């Protein structure tokens, strides 16, 4: 396939803080002193000149290189501030790089900020034509697609009403509908699938999937790993402006979430600040035990295990939940006192809560453990990625084979029969 985007050693630096002295005359004084080799007259006594003393350089991107083939759907992921939006702005020529080179073959359309160019006093119809023109669509093209855009946005009854009277959901639906009906060779999408309600997000995802199937190249930035996994085959991970990973989407998501989890689980639970809830009770320590009662977060396939939480704080009618999920933040199984114990529990101040998972059907792999403590629908403490659980593979059915973890999140201890005759595991092997 033809390469349509080539990024070579791309870097972008921003200057933070004050640049210069604040006035032209003082800037000229400082410049003239520098030219004569004299100290900066604007410095305070004892202060050292480091150039722009109140500013610093921030490298939004640093030596990033990758290529994108025609018809490829590339997911771009990373935490806030990693450089994702900066990369798309450079590709769409909104801003220029500090160094490096970008080669693009084909017409680019950008969905960087939904609703840019909408005027509140104009009607939905007028804004559709205005916004379409801003995004590069001809009037004939908008005429041809107008009914489809309005139908997609579900605002037919309000299309001749000024958009200042629209709800926020109606506004973003129409804005996305206009932008989504562009027909460029390359489409840059920055987190716009987070607009609207759940049903509209599903429709947006379907629309983006249709764009990808038409053979157009898509670069898709999102924090929604399910959307990334649904739309993309390949992904890159940006971290602090640098390229941290480039490969298959499943591996990229695992890489990204592993980086996040490594940061969080490196801290003792009592020192974690990335928690939510009222704080009446907090989990301050977590320990995992194997089926032999030994402290160990590595558990064999099919083996029982226990999770123990130490808490501080008092709470009557308390509910404690231990949630186990995968890299994509999908909850797989859990233990909840409210679901499994008839009586209310009371936390007295310094408590140790233990949950024994006696039926472990988790497929081998790595899992995240989250903690929830509260009263029914009121949360006192919620901590994501409180600990890591690792299930290692075993020949659990004595067939000489290891289960394939790509076949599902859980395995089943199933029995097989032929003509009502039970097959032994030895015969199956």
C-alpha positions in Angstrom: 0.0 0.0 0.0 1.0 3.6 -0.6 2.4 5.7 2.3 0.2 8.7 2.7 1.7 10.2 5.9 5.4 10.2 6.7 6.5 11.8 10.0 10.3 12.1 10.4 11.9 13.3 13.7 9.0 15.6 14.4 9.5 18.0 17.4 7.5 20.9 18.8 8.6 23.1 21.6 6.5 25.7 23.5 7.7 28.5 25.7 6.1 28.6 29.1 5.9 31.6 31.3 6.9 35.2 30.6 9.0 35.9 27.5 10.9 39.1 27.5 10.6 41.9 30.1 7.1 43.2 29.3 8.0 46.3 27.3 9.8 46.9 24.0 12.1 49.6 25.5 13.3 47.2 28.2 13.7 44.4 25.8 15.9 46.6 23.6 18.0 47.6 26.7 18.5 44.0 27.6 19.4 43.1 23.9 21.9 46.0 23.6 23.6 45.0 26.9 23.8 41.4 25.6 25.3 42.6 22.3 28.0 44.5 24.2 28.7 41.6 26.5 27.3 43.4 29.5 25.1 42.0 32.2 21.3 42.3 31.7 20.3 45.6 33.4 16.8 44.2 34.1 18.2 41.6 36.5 17.7 41.9 40.3 20.9 42.0 42.4 22.4 38.5 42.8 20.2 37.1 40.0 21.8 35.0 37.2 20.8 35.5 33.6 19.4 32.3 32.0 17.9 34.0 29.0 14.1 34.3 29.5 14.3 33.9 33.2 10.5 33.5 33.8 10.0 31.0 31.0 10.9 27.4 30.3 10.8 25.1 27.3 8.1 22.4 27.0 8.7 19.8 24.4 5.2 18.7 23.3 6.7 16.4 20.8 10.3 15.1 20.7 11.8 13.2 17.7 8.6 11.4 16.7 8.8 9.2 13.6 6.2 6.9 12.0 4.4 6.2 8.7 0.8 5.6 7.8 -0.4 3.6 4.8 -3.4 4.4 2.6 -6.6 3.0 4.1 -5.0 2.4 7.5 -6.9 3.3 10.7 -4.2 4.4 13.2 -5.1 4.9 16.9 -3.1 7.5 18.9 -3.3 7.1 22.6 -1.5 8.5 25.6 -2.3 10.4 28.8 -3.2 14.1 28.9 -0.3 16.2 27.8 1.4 13.4 25.9 1.4 15.3 22.6 -1.6 13.7 20.8 -3.5 16.9 19.9 -0.3 18.7 19.0 0.6 15.9 16.6 -2.8 16.3 14.9 -2.5 20.1 14.7 0.8 19.8 13.0 -0.5 17.2 10.5 -3.5 19.4 9.8 -1.3 22.5 9.4 -2.9 24.4 12.3 0.6 24.9 13.8 4.1 24.4 12.5 6.7 22.0 13.9 9.9 23.3 15.6 11.9 20.7 13.7 11.4 17.5 11.7 9.4 16.9 8.6 5.9 15.8 7.7 4.9 14.5 4.2 1.2 14.1 3.4 -0.3 12.7 0.2 -4.0 13.5 -0.2 -6.6 15.9 1.1 -6.8 16.2 4.9 -9.9 16.9 7.0 -9.7 17.5 10.7 -12.3 16.8 13.4 -10.2 18.5 16.2 -12.9 20.6 17.9 -16.5 19.8 17.2 -18.6 23.0 16.6 -15.7 25.3 15.7 -17.2 28.0 13.4 -20.9 27.7 14.6 -22.6 31.0 15.2 -25.2 31.1 17.9 -27.5 33.6 16.2 -27.7 31.5 13.0 -30.1 28.6 12.5 -29.1 25.0 12.3 -29.6 25.2 8.5 -27.4 28.3 8.1 -24.7 26.9 10.4 -24.6 23.6 8.4 -23.7 25.5 5.3 -21.3 27.9 7.1 -19.5 25.1 9.0 -19.4 22.9 5.9 -17.8 25.7 3.9 -15.2 26.3 6.7 -14.4 22.6 6.7 -13.8 22.7 2.9 -17.1 21.4 1.5 -18.6 23.1 -1.6 -22.2 24.3 -1.6 -23.2 21.6 -4.1 -21.7 19.0 -1.8 -23.6 20.3 1.2 -26.8 20.5 -0.8 -26.4 16.8 -1.8 -25.7 15.7 1.8 -27.9 18.1 3.7 -30.8 15.7 4.3 -28.4 13.0 5.4 -26.6 15.4 7.8 -29.9 16.5 9.4 -31.1 12.9 9.7 -27.9 11.8 11.3 -28.0 14.7 13.8 -31.7 14.0 14.6 -32.5 17.8 14.6 -35.0 17.9 11.7 -37.7 19.7 13.7 -35.3 22.3 14.9 -33.2 22.9 11.8 -34.6 26.4 11.2 -34.2 27.4 14.9 -31.1 29.5 16.0 -28.6 27.1 17.6 -28.3 29.3 20.7 -31.6 27.7 21.6 -30.3 24.2 21.1 -29.4 21.9 24.0 -25.7 21.1 24.3 -26.5 17.6 23.0 -28.3 18.9 19.9 -25.5 21.4 19.2 -22.7 18.8 19.2 -24.8 16.3 17.3 -25.3 18.7 14.4 -21.6 19.8 14.5 -20.4 16.2 14.4 -22.8 15.3 11.6 -21.5 18.1 9.4 -17.9 17.2 10.0 -18.5 13.5 9.7 -19.9 13.8 6.2 -16.7 15.1 4.7 -15.0 13.0 2.1 -11.3 13.5 2.4 -8.6 11.0 1.7 -7.2 11.4 5.2 -9.3 12.1 8.3 -7.9 13.3 11.6 -10.2 12.7 14.6 -9.5 14.1 18.1 -11.8 12.7 20.8 -15.0 13.8 19.1 -16.7 10.4 19.7 -17.1 11.5 23.3 -20.0 13.8 22.3 -23.7 13.3 22.9 -25.5 10.5 24.7 -24.6 6.8 24.6 -26.9 6.1 21.6 -25.4 8.9 19.6 -21.9 7.9 20.5 -22.7 4.4 19.1 -23.9 6.0 15.9 -20.7 8.1 15.7 -18.6 5.0 16.1 -20.6 3.3 13.4 -20.0 6.3 11.1 -16.3 6.3 11.7 -16.2 2.6 11.1 -18.0 3.2 7.7 -15.4 5.8 6.8 -12.6 3.3 7.5 -14.3 0.6 5.4 -14.4 3.0 2.5 -10.6 2.8 2.3 -9.9 6.3 3.6 -7.0 6.8 6.0 -8.0 7.7 9.6 -5.9 8.9 12.5 -8.0 8.6 15.7 -7.1 10.1 19.1 -9.2 8.9 22.0 -9.1 8.0 25.7 -11.8 5.4 25.1 -10.0 2.1 24.7 -13.1 0.3 23.6 -13.5 2.8 20.6 -9.8 2.4 19.8 -10.0 -1.4 19.9 -13.2 -1.3 17.7 -11.9 1.0 15.0 -8.2 0.5 14.8 -5.8 -2.3 13.8 -2.6 -0.4 14.7 -1.9 2.1 17.4 0.9 4.3 18.6 1.4 5.3 22.2 2.8 8.8 23.0 4.4 9.5 26.4 5.8 12.9 27.4 6.0 13.8 23.7 8.0 10.7 22.6 6.9 7.7 20.7 6.6 4.9 23.3 5.1 2.1 21.2 4.0 1.4 17.6 2.3 -1.9 16.8 -0.9 -3.9 16.9 -3.8 -2.2 18.7 -4.2 -4.9 21.5 -0.5 -4.7 22.3 -0.7 -0.9 22.2 -3.6 -0.7 24.7 -1.8 -3.1 27.0 1.3 -1.0 26.8 -0.5 2.2 27.6 -2.5 0.8 30.5 0.5 -1.0 31.8 2.4 2.3 32.0 -0.6 3.9 33.8 -0.8 1.0 36.2 3.0 0.9 36.9 2.8 4.5 38.0 -0.2 4.0 40.3 0.8 0.6 41.8 4.3 1.8 42.6 2.9 3.9 45.4 1.7 2.3 48.7 -2.1 2.3 48.8 -2.2 4.7 51.8 -0.2 7.3 49.8 -2.4 7.2 46.7 -4.0 10.5 45.8 -5.8 9.4 42.7 -8.9 8.1 44.6 -12.4 9.3 44.8 -15.2 9.3 47.4 -16.1 11.2 50.6 -13.1 9.7 52.5 -14.9 8.6 55.7 -13.3 5.2 55.2 -10.2 4.6 53.1 -8.4 1.4 52.1 -4.8 1.8 53.3 -3.3 -1.6 52.4 -4.0 -4.5 50.1 -2.5 -8.0 50.1 -3.0 -11.0 47.8 -2.7 -14.6 49.0 -2.4 -17.8 47.0 -4.3 -21.0 47.9 -1.5 -22.0 50.4 -2.0 -18.8 52.3 1.3 -17.2 51.1 1.5 -13.5 50.2 1.7 -13.7 46.4 0.0 -11.9 43.5 0.9 -14.7 41.1 -1.8 -17.3 41.1 -2.0 -20.5 39.0 -4.7 -21.0 36.5 -7.8 -22.3 38.3 -6.3 -21.9 41.8 -8.2 -20.2 44.6 -6.9 -16.9 46.0 -7.7 -14.3 48.6 -7.5 -10.5 48.7 -7.2 -8.7 52.1 -7.8 -5.0 52.6 -6.9 -2.9 55.6 -9.1 0.1 56.2 -9.2 3.2 58.5 -12.3 5.1 59.5 -15.8 4.2 60.8 -18.8 3.4 58.8 -22.1 1.7 59.6 -24.1 -0.4 57.0 -20.9 -0.5 55.0 -20.5 -2.1 51.6 -17.1 -3.4 50.3 -16.4 -4.4 46.8 -13.3 -5.9 45.2 -13.5 -5.6 41.4 -11.2 -7.4 39.0 -10.8 -6.1 35.4 -8.6 -6.3 32.4 -6.3 -3.8 30.6 -9.3 -2.4 28.7 -11.0 -1.5 32.0 -13.6 -4.1 31.5 -14.9 -5.6 34.7 -14.7 -9.3 34.6 -15.6 -10.5 38.1 -16.1 -9.1 41.6 -16.8 -9.8 45.2 -19.4 -7.5 46.9 -20.5 -7.8 50.5 -23.9 -6.3 49.6 -24.6 -9.1 47.1 -23.1 -12.0 48.9 -23.8 -11.3 52.6 -27.3 -10.8 53.9 -26.4 -8.8 57.1 -25.0 -5.3 57.1 -21.4 -4.9 58.1 -19.9 -2.2 60.3 -16.4 -0.8 60.1 -15.1 0.2 63.5 -12.0 2.2 62.7 -9.1 -0.2 61.9 -10.4 -3.2 60.1 -9.1 -6.1 58.0 -11.5 -7.3 55.3 -10.8 -10.5 53.5 -12.5 -11.9 50.4 -11.8 -15.6 49.4 -12.3 -16.2 45.7 -13.1 -19.9 45.7 -14.0 -20.3 42.0 -11.3 -18.8 39.8 -12.1 -19.2 36.1 -9.9 -16.2 35.0 -7.8 -17.0 31.9 -4.1 -16.6 32.4 -2.9 -13.0 32.0 -2.6 -9.8 34.0 -5.5 -8.1 35.8 -6.2 -4.9 37.8 -7.9 -4.9 41.2 -10.1 -2.0 42.1 -11.5 -1.2 45.6 -14.9 0.3 46.4 -16.1 1.1 49.9 -19.2 3.0 50.8 -22.9 2.7 51.7 -25.0 1.2 48.9 -25.0 4.1 46.3 -22.7 6.5 48.3 -19.0 6.0 47.8 -16.6 6.6 50.6 -13.4 5.3 48.8 -12.7 4.1 45.3 -9.2 3.3 44.1 -8.5 2.0 40.6 -5.5 -0.3 40.0 -5.0 -0.8 43.7 -3.0 -4.0 43.0 -2.1 -6.3 40.1 -3.2 -9.9 39.9 -1.3 -12.3 37.6 -2.7 -15.6 36.6 0.0 -17.9 35.2 -0.8 -20.7 32.7 -1.0 -24.4 33.7 -2.1 -27.6 32.1 -5.2 -27.5 34.2 -7.1 -30.3 32.3 -4.1 -32.6 32.1 -4.3 -32.7 28.3 -0.7 -31.7 27.6 -2.0 -28.3 26.3 -2.1 -24.8 27.6 -5.4 -22.8 27.1 -5.3 -20.0 24.5 -5.9 -16.7 26.3 -7.1 -15.0 23.2 -10.2 -17.2 23.2 -11.9 -15.3 26.0 -11.6 -13.7 29.4 -12.7 -16.8 31.3 -12.5 -20.5 30.8 -15.1 -23.2 31.5 -14.7 -26.5 33.2 -16.9 -28.2 30.7 -17.7 -31.9 30.1 -18.1 -33.4 26.7 -20.3 -36.4 25.5 -20.7 -38.3 22.3 -23.9 -40.3 21.9 -24.5 -39.8 25.6 -21.1 -41.3 26.4 -18.9 -39.1 28.6 -15.5 -38.4 27.1 -12.6 -38.4 29.5 -9.9 -35.7 29.3 -7.4 -38.3 28.3 -9.5 -39.3 25.3 -9.9 -35.7 24.3 -6.2 -35.2 24.2 
